[in-house]
């Protein structure tokens, strides 16, 4: 039950942060949707982290048009979000209390998935594959920096405030 509630809150953040970032002119290069999906990996069970990572970008695409369904950027973000949250959750449970192995594995895995899917989709859409895939990675570098800076602080703050995260098993 706890994972479901936390995932719902993180989904809400994943839907509102991009709107806020765009409203002040910061745009998508800071990957605002992926930040709550990454944090969710540290706070929720693996299944909920993956489900939230898949669902939030698709819900956002249908409700706000961001990320767009065509070109299929929403699919790329959904799969990256699922991998990001899932890997963070799995590795965090294996390496706790060390946050960096989980964080680095999640960010690297998510970016790799985004790169590969973009490469594949660009080829299918007859777009310049190298330009599309590498462009996606370079465009998101400020967001990766934000993820690496913000996520440890948020997770450590929540641990200090409420005690170690997941001190008991959460079956949901």
N, C-alpha and C positions, 0 to 999 in steps of 0.2 A: 504494500500500500504506500509506503514511504517513497519508493522509487517512482511510482505513478504520479504522485503529487509533485515531487521535485521535477520530473520530466515535463509535467504540464507547465510549471513555472518557467522552465528553461525554454520550452516551445514558445511561450508568450514573449520571452525576451528575444528569442531568435526571430520572431515576427516583427517586433517593435524596434529593436536596435538598428536594423538597416534603414528603416524609415527615418529615424532620428539622425543617423549619420548623413543620409542624403539631404535632409532638411538643412543641415548646417554646412553642406558642401564638401563633406569628407569622402563620400562615394564608396564604391565597393572595394577599393584597393586595401582597405583595412579589414576586410573579411568579417564585418560585424555579425553576420548570421552564424558564422562558425564558432565564434567565441563562446556563446552559451552552450552550444552543442558539445564543445570540448570540455567545458566545466562540468556538464552533465555526466560525462564519462567518469569523473572522479566522485560524483555524488550519488549516482544511480547504479542499479544492477546492469550488467552487460546487455541483456535483452532490451531493457528500456532505453539504454543509451543508443543502441543501434536503431531501434524503432523511431525514436525521437529524431535522430540524425536523418533518417529517410523521410519522415513525414513533414518536418518543419519547412524545408525548402519547397516541397510540393504544395503545401498549404499556402505558403507565401506567394508562390507563382500564380496560384489560382485566385487569390484574394487581392494581391497588390500588383501583379505583373512582374515582380522582382523575386528571384531571377527569372528571366524570360523562358518560356517553354520552347520558343524557336528564335534563334538557334537554341538547341536543347541544353542550355546552361543550367536549368533547374535540375535536370537529371545528373549532371556532373556534380553540382553542389550537394544534391541528396546523397549520392554515393560517397562523396568525400566526407560528408557529415556523419554518415553511418560508420565508415571506417574510423574516422577521427574519434568519435565517442566510444565505439566498441574496443578499439585498441587501447585507448586511455583507461577504460574500465578494466580490461583484462590485465594489462601490465601493472596498473596501480595495485590490484589485489595481490599480485605476485611480489612486488617490490616495496610495498608500504613499509615504512613511512617516507621512503625516498621518492620524491615527486618527479625528479628529472628524467629517470629512465622511461616512465610512462608518458610524460609530456613530449619528449623527443621522439619516441617511437610513434606516438599518435600523430604528431605534426608531420613527420617524415612519411608515414604510411598514407595519411590523407592527401598530402601533396602529390605523392607518387600515383595514387589512384586517379586523382584529378588530371594529372599529366597524361597518363595512359588512356583514359577515357576520352580526353580532348583530342589526343592524337588519332584515336580510332574514329571518333565522330567527324573530325575534320576530313579524314580520308573518305568517309562515306558521303559527306556533303561536297566533296571535291574542292575543298579549301586547302590552302598551303599548310600542310600538317605541322611542319617544324615551327613555323611562325605562330600558329594557333596555340600549340602546346607550350612552347617556351614563353610566349607572350602571356599565357595564363599564369605561369609560375612567377615571372618577373613582376607582373601586375599585383600579385598577392604578397610580395615580400614585406611591405609595411604591415600587413595583417599578421604574418608569421611573427614579426617582431612584437606586435601587440600581444599575441597569444603567449609568447615566451615570457613576456614581462608581467602580464596581468594574471594568468592562470595560477602560478605558484602563490601569489599574494592572496588571491581569493580563497584558494583551497586551505592555505595555512590559517587565514583569518577565521574561516568556518570551523576548522579543527579546534582552534583556541577558544572560540565562542561556545561551541557545543560539545567539545571533546572529540576524540578520534572518530572520524567518519566510519560508519559501518562497524561499530563495535559488536553488532549482532547481525546474523544473517537476515537478509531481506528476500523472502521467496518471490516477491512480485517483480 
